[in-house]
Amino acid sequence: MSNVNSGIKEFADCIRQSRRLAVLTGAGMSTASGIPDFRSVDGFYSDQRNANVFEIDAFERDPSFYYAFARRFYPLVIQAQPNPAHRILADWEQRGCDVEIATQNIDDLHQRAGSKKVYPIHGAMETSSCRRCGHRCKTRLLETQIMDGKIPRCTCSGVYKPDITFFGEALPEDAWMTSVAAMKQAELVLVLGTSLVVYPAASLPLHRNPTAKMVIVNRDETPMDDEADWVFRQDISEVLSSVDAVMK
């Protein structure tokens, strides 16, 4: 395992030498923006009320269960702002590095930070679709109903569901295939803020080119730590800021 004071120069040199970066980000990427993760001791799943909140079968049986959670969750996402880690990845792209980001997160913080190649492999909260007729709208147009304790419904009386990939649903095919291609073509793979236990997203780094280097930044151990060239257990923004300082 590396720490912030060791491996930083090598990490920075590797970025300089790499023409293509593939990044996989998870919930730990957005915790510094005020969005709790799910699987840590103080994450959303530590509250038993949230245990099956992203199960599609549970949503189909009773969408009010999800929307009770949404009344607590949506304001956190709406109020969140990109943190230094989001901005650094966007800045590297603007400085000429080819950075492609596959994200497990359903927020749009990467895009708001300025990253152009972002692939939301678990869908996104930004839009919602009617389960009956398929009509899609901006989720913000449903916020009043949601925050008033109502289940948002379409004019056809169907229930709106956010365009998030729930457990039991297939991943968005375009985002997934583009993410796999990015991993295969990358010279450096960054795994940031994910426990690598939720599949199939966790398998993305396995698609990397055998010659590609891999860096993992996550506060807890992951199943792929032994395969990484560098592992940092520190704050993502701290690590990326240290690397960025060396690169400038």
C-alpha positions as CSV (number, residue, x, y, z in Angstrom):
1,M,0.0,0.0,0.0
2,S,1.2,3.5,-0.8
3,N,0.6,6.6,1.2
4,V,0.2,10.2,0.0
5,N,3.9,10.9,0.4
6,S,5.1,7.8,-1.5
7,G,4.3,6.9,-5.0
8,I,2.9,10.3,-5.9
9,K,5.8,11.2,-8.2
10,E,5.5,7.8,-10.0
11,F,1.8,8.3,-10.3
12,A,2.2,11.8,-11.8
13,D,4.9,10.5,-14.2
14,C,2.6,7.7,-15.3
15,I,-0.1,10.3,-16.1
16,R,2.3,12.4,-18.1
17,Q,3.4,9.4,-20.1
18,S,-0.1,8.1,-20.7
19,R,-2.1,9.3,-23.7
20,R,-5.3,7.7,-22.6
21,L,-6.8,7.4,-19.1
22,A,-9.8,5.3,-18.1
23,V,-11.4,6.2,-14.8
24,L,-13.9,4.2,-12.7
25,T,-15.5,6.3,-10.0
26,G,-17.8,5.2,-7.2
27,A,-19.7,6.7,-4.3
28,G,-16.5,7.7,-2.5
29,M,-15.9,10.2,-5.2
30,S,-18.8,12.3,-4.2
31,T,-18.7,12.0,-0.4
32,A,-16.6,15.2,-0.2
33,S,-19.5,16.9,-2.0
34,G,-21.9,16.0,0.8
35,I,-23.5,12.9,-0.8
36,P,-23.0,9.9,1.6
37,D,-21.9,6.6,0.2
38,F,-23.9,3.4,0.6
39,R,-21.7,0.7,2.0
40,S,-19.5,2.3,4.7
41,V,-20.4,2.1,8.4
42,D,-22.2,5.5,8.2
43,G,-23.5,5.1,4.6
44,F,-27.1,4.9,3.4
45,Y,-27.3,1.2,3.9
46,S,-26.4,1.4,7.5
47,D,-30.0,2.7,8.0
48,Q,-32.2,-0.4,7.7
49,R,-34.9,1.8,6.2
50,N,-32.8,2.0,3.0
51,A,-31.8,-1.7,2.8
52,N,-33.7,-2.6,-0.4
53,V,-34.3,0.9,-1.7
54,F,-32.7,0.3,-5.1
55,E,-34.3,-3.1,-5.8
56,I,-36.5,-3.0,-8.9
57,D,-38.9,-5.6,-7.5
58,A,-39.4,-3.5,-4.3
59,F,-40.1,-0.5,-6.5
60,E,-42.7,-2.3,-8.6
61,R,-44.5,-3.6,-5.5
62,D,-44.5,-0.2,-3.7
63,P,-42.8,2.9,-5.2
64,S,-43.6,4.9,-2.1
65,F,-40.8,3.0,-0.3
66,Y,-38.3,4.5,-2.8
67,Y,-39.8,7.9,-2.8
68,A,-39.7,8.2,1.0
69,F,-35.9,7.7,0.6
70,A,-35.8,10.1,-2.3
71,R,-37.2,12.9,-0.1
72,R,-34.1,12.6,2.0
73,F,-31.7,11.8,-0.8
74,Y,-32.6,14.1,-3.6
75,P,-31.9,17.4,-1.8
76,L,-28.4,16.2,-1.0
77,V,-27.7,15.5,-4.7
78,I,-29.3,18.7,-5.9
79,Q,-27.3,20.9,-3.4
80,A,-24.0,19.1,-4.0
81,Q,-21.2,20.8,-5.8
82,P,-18.2,19.3,-7.6
83,N,-15.2,18.8,-5.3
84,P,-11.5,19.1,-6.1
85,A,-11.3,15.5,-7.3
86,H,-14.0,16.1,-9.9
87,R,-12.4,19.4,-11.0
88,I,-8.9,17.9,-11.3
89,L,-10.0,15.1,-13.6
90,A,-11.8,17.8,-15.8
91,D,-8.7,20.0,-15.7
92,W,-6.5,17.1,-16.9
93,E,-8.8,16.7,-19.8
94,Q,-8.8,20.4,-20.6
95,R,-5.0,20.3,-20.5
96,G,-4.9,17.7,-23.3
97,C,-5.1,14.3,-21.6
98,D,-7.7,11.9,-23.0
99,V,-9.8,11.1,-19.9
100,E,-12.8,8.8,-20.1
101,I,-14.9,8.4,-16.9
102,A,-17.1,5.4,-16.2
103,T,-19.1,6.3,-13.1
104,Q,-21.2,4.3,-10.8
105,N,-22.6,7.5,-9.4
106,I,-26.0,8.8,-10.4
107,D,-25.2,12.5,-9.8
108,D,-23.9,14.8,-12.5
109,L,-20.9,16.2,-10.7
110,H,-18.3,15.0,-13.2
111,Q,-20.2,16.8,-16.0
112,R,-20.7,19.9,-13.9
113,A,-17.0,20.0,-13.2
114,G,-16.4,20.1,-16.9
115,S,-15.6,16.5,-17.9
116,K,-16.8,15.7,-21.4
117,K,-16.5,11.9,-21.7
118,V,-18.6,10.6,-18.8
119,Y,-20.4,7.3,-19.0
120,P,-23.0,6.8,-16.2
121,I,-23.1,3.0,-16.0
122,H,-25.7,3.0,-13.3
123,G,-27.9,5.5,-15.0
124,A,-28.6,9.0,-13.8
125,M,-31.0,10.8,-11.6
126,E,-31.3,13.7,-14.0
127,T,-34.3,12.2,-15.9
128,S,-37.2,9.9,-15.0
129,S,-39.4,7.6,-17.2
130,C,-42.9,6.5,-16.9
131,R,-43.2,2.7,-16.2
132,R,-46.4,2.5,-18.3
133,C,-45.9,4.6,-21.4
134,G,-42.2,5.3,-21.3
135,H,-42.5,9.1,-21.3
136,R,-39.3,10.7,-20.1
137,C,-38.9,14.1,-18.3
138,K,-36.5,16.0,-16.2
139,T,-36.6,14.7,-12.6
140,R,-36.6,18.3,-11.4
141,L,-40.1,18.7,-12.8
142,L,-41.2,16.0,-10.4
143,E,-39.5,17.4,-7.3
144,T,-42.6,19.2,-5.9
145,Q,-44.7,16.1,-6.0
146,I,-41.9,14.0,-4.5
147,M,-41.1,16.5,-1.7
148,D,-44.9,16.8,-1.0
149,G,-44.9,13.1,-0.2
150,K,-46.6,12.0,-3.4
151,I,-45.7,9.3,-5.9
152,P,-44.9,11.2,-9.2
153,R,-47.2,10.0,-12.0
154,C,-47.5,10.6,-15.7
155,T,-50.6,11.9,-17.4
156,C,-51.3,8.2,-18.3
157,S,-51.4,7.5,-14.6
158,G,-48.2,5.4,-14.8
159,V,-45.5,5.9,-12.1
160,Y,-42.3,7.7,-12.9
161,K,-39.1,6.0,-12.0
162,P,-35.7,7.8,-12.0
163,D,-33.4,6.6,-14.9
164,I,-31.2,5.0,-12.3
165,T,-30.2,1.3,-12.8
166,F,-31.8,-0.5,-9.9
167,F,-30.7,-4.0,-8.8
168,G,-32.5,-6.4,-11.1
169,E,-32.2,-4.2,-14.2
170,A,-29.7,-4.3,-17.0
171,L,-27.0,-1.6,-17.2
172,P,-27.4,1.0,-19.9
173,E,-25.9,-0.8,-22.9
174,D,-24.2,2.2,-24.6
175,A,-22.6,3.5,-21.4
176,W,-21.4,0.0,-20.5
177,M,-19.9,-0.8,-24.0
178,T,-18.2,2.6,-24.2
179,S,-16.7,2.0,-20.7
180,V,-15.4,-1.4,-21.6
181,A,-13.8,0.0,-24.8
182,A,-12.2,2.8,-22.7
183,M,-10.7,0.3,-20.3
184,K,-9.3,-1.7,-23.2
185,Q,-7.7,1.3,-24.9
186,A,-6.3,3.0,-21.8
187,E,-2.7,3.1,-20.8
188,L,-3.6,4.0,-17.2
189,V,-6.7,3.0,-15.2
190,L,-7.7,4.9,-12.2
191,V,-10.2,3.4,-9.7
192,L,-11.5,6.1,-7.4
193,G,-13.9,5.7,-4.5
194,T,-15.4,2.3,-5.2
195,S,-15.3,-0.9,-3.2
196,L,-15.4,-3.0,-6.3
197,V,-18.0,-5.3,-5.0
198,V,-21.0,-4.4,-7.1
199,Y,-21.1,-6.3,-10.3
200,P,-21.0,-6.0,-13.2
201,A,-19.5,-2.5,-12.7
202,A,-16.7,-3.9,-10.5
203,S,-15.5,-6.0,-13.4
204,L,-14.6,-3.0,-15.6
205,P,-11.0,-2.9,-14.5
206,L,-10.6,-6.5,-15.6
207,H,-11.1,-5.3,-19.2
208,R,-8.0,-3.2,-19.1
209,N,-5.1,-3.9,-21.4
210,P,-2.5,-6.2,-19.7
211,T,0.1,-3.5,-20.2
212,A,-1.9,-0.8,-18.6
213,K,-1.0,0.5,-15.1
214,M,-3.7,0.7,-12.4
215,V,-4.1,3.0,-9.5
216,I,-6.7,2.4,-6.7
217,V,-7.7,5.2,-4.4
218,N,-10.3,4.1,-1.8
219,R,-10.4,4.3,1.9
220,D,-11.1,0.6,2.4
221,E,-9.5,-2.5,0.8
222,T,-10.8,-3.7,-2.5
223,P,-10.6,-7.2,-4.1
224,M,-8.2,-5.8,-6.8
225,D,-5.7,-4.1,-4.5
226,D,-3.1,-6.8,-5.2
227,E,-3.4,-6.2,-8.9
228,A,-2.8,-2.4,-8.7
229,D,0.5,-0.7,-9.2
230,W,-0.3,1.9,-6.6
231,V,-3.0,1.8,-3.8
232,F,-3.8,4.8,-1.7
233,R,-6.2,4.7,1.3
234,Q,-6.4,8.4,1.6
235,D,-9.0,11.1,0.6
236,I,-9.3,11.1,-3.2
237,S,-9.1,14.9,-3.5
238,E,-5.9,14.9,-1.3
239,V,-4.3,12.3,-3.5
240,L,-5.2,13.8,-6.8
241,S,-4.3,17.3,-5.6
242,S,-0.8,16.0,-4.6
243,V,-0.4,14.4,-8.0
244,D,-1.6,17.5,-9.8
245,A,0.8,19.7,-7.9
246,V,3.7,17.5,-9.1
247,M,2.5,17.6,-12.6
248,K,2.3,21.5,-12.8
